Amino acid sequence: MSKSRSPVAAEPVEHAYVGFGSNLGSGAVNFAAAVAGIAARGYEVLRQSSLYRSEPWGGAEGGDFTNAVLEVRRRGTARGFLHDLLTL
């Protein structure tokens, strides 16, 4: 992760890469909701990949997966960021 100092805050700003995968409902709708939820918690979504479909493997049940990656600018601890992601 790259670090730089924010001109507004004394804590470091980091770029995090978040993998996304869903095989429930509409993957595109779920992805849009995840992006909106991340932004609503004050994180800046810098870039997002295209959406990719993949077949489930390794015993996963359900339909095809929709996969993508986000680049997010975050502050605070990695644990706090993970908590925010898990509670979207």
Contacts in CASP RR format, 6 or more apart in sequence:
PFRMAT RR
TARGET T0000
AUTHOR 0000-0000-0000
METHOD contacts of the structure
MODEL  1
MSKSRSPVAAEPVEHAYVGFGSNLGSGAVNFAAAVAGIAARGYEVLRQSS
LYRSEPWGGAEGGDFTNAVLEVRRRGTARGFLHDLLTL
1 14 0 8 1.000
1 15 0 8 1.000
1 16 0 8 1.000
2 14 0 8 1.000
2 15 0 8 1.000
3 12 0 8 1.000
3 13 0 8 1.000
3 14 0 8 1.000
4 12 0 8 1.000
4 13 0 8 1.000
5 12 0 8 1.000
5 13 0 8 1.000
6 12 0 8 1.000
6 13 0 8 1.000
6 75 0 8 1.000
9 75 0 8 1.000
11 75 0 8 1.000
11 76 0 8 1.000
12 75 0 8 1.000
13 73 0 8 1.000
13 74 0 8 1.000
13 75 0 8 1.000
14 73 0 8 1.000
14 74 0 8 1.000
14 75 0 8 1.000
15 46 0 8 1.000
15 71 0 8 1.000
15 72 0 8 1.000
15 73 0 8 1.000
15 74 0 8 1.000
16 71 0 8 1.000
16 72 0 8 1.000
16 74 0 8 1.000
16 78 0 8 1.000
16 81 0 8 1.000
17 69 0 8 1.000
17 70 0 8 1.000
17 71 0 8 1.000
17 72 0 8 1.000
18 38 0 8 1.000
18 69 0 8 1.000
18 70 0 8 1.000
18 72 0 8 1.000
18 85 0 8 1.000
19 67 0 8 1.000
19 68 0 8 1.000
19 69 0 8 1.000
19 70 0 8 1.000
20 31 0 8 1.000
20 34 0 8 1.000
20 66 0 8 1.000
20 67 0 8 1.000
20 68 0 8 1.000
20 69 0 8 1.000
20 70 0 8 1.000
21 27 0 8 1.000
21 31 0 8 1.000
21 65 0 8 1.000
21 66 0 8 1.000
21 67 0 8 1.000
21 68 0 8 1.000
22 30 0 8 1.000
22 31 0 8 1.000
22 65 0 8 1.000
22 66 0 8 1.000
23 56 0 8 1.000
23 60 0 8 1.000
23 62 0 8 1.000
23 63 0 8 1.000
23 64 0 8 1.000
23 65 0 8 1.000
23 66 0 8 1.000
24 30 0 8 1.000
27 51 0 8 1.000
27 66 0 8 1.000
28 51 0 8 1.000
28 66 0 8 1.000
30 66 0 8 1.000
31 51 0 8 1.000
31 66 0 8 1.000
31 68 0 8 1.000
33 88 0 8 1.000
34 70 0 8 1.000
34 88 0 8 1.000
35 45 0 8 1.000
35 48 0 8 1.000
35 70 0 8 1.000
37 88 0 8 1.000
38 45 0 8 1.000
38 70 0 8 1.000
38 72 0 8 1.000
38 84 0 8 1.000
38 85 0 8 1.000
38 88 0 8 1.000
39 45 0 8 1.000
41 84 0 8 1.000
41 88 0 8 1.000
43 72 0 8 1.000
43 73 0 8 1.000
43 74 0 8 1.000
43 81 0 8 1.000
43 84 0 8 1.000
44 72 0 8 1.000
44 73 0 8 1.000
45 70 0 8 1.000
45 71 0 8 1.000
45 72 0 8 1.000
46 71 0 8 1.000
46 72 0 8 1.000
46 73 0 8 1.000
47 70 0 8 1.000
47 71 0 8 1.000
48 68 0 8 1.000
48 69 0 8 1.000
48 70 0 8 1.000
48 71 0 8 1.000
49 68 0 8 1.000
49 69 0 8 1.000
49 70 0 8 1.000
50 68 0 8 1.000
51 66 0 8 1.000
51 67 0 8 1.000
51 68 0 8 1.000
52 66 0 8 1.000
52 67 0 8 1.000
52 68 0 8 1.000
53 64 0 8 1.000
53 65 0 8 1.000
53 66 0 8 1.000
53 67 0 8 1.000
54 64 0 8 1.000
54 65 0 8 1.000
54 67 0 8 1.000
55 64 0 8 1.000
55 65 0 8 1.000
56 62 0 8 1.000
56 63 0 8 1.000
56 64 0 8 1.000
56 65 0 8 1.000
74 81 0 8 1.000
END
